[in-house]
């Protein structure tokens, strides 16, 4: 069974989730999320070796059923 994955985190100012759309964009609209076919690809987006992707702090990869 093939799964898809997406990235989400809590909104900075309010108590709701936002979903990664790609680039520097996040949305509270679930249908706008960027989907990944491999978990490793989604997890690679979260890597912050140089400290420049602070927008991903607290973000997690979620497997969709």
Beta strands, then each sheet from edge to edge (+ up, - down):
strand 1: 4-10
strand 2: 17-22
strand 3: 25-27
strand 4: 60-64
sheet 1: 3+ 2- 1+ 4-
end
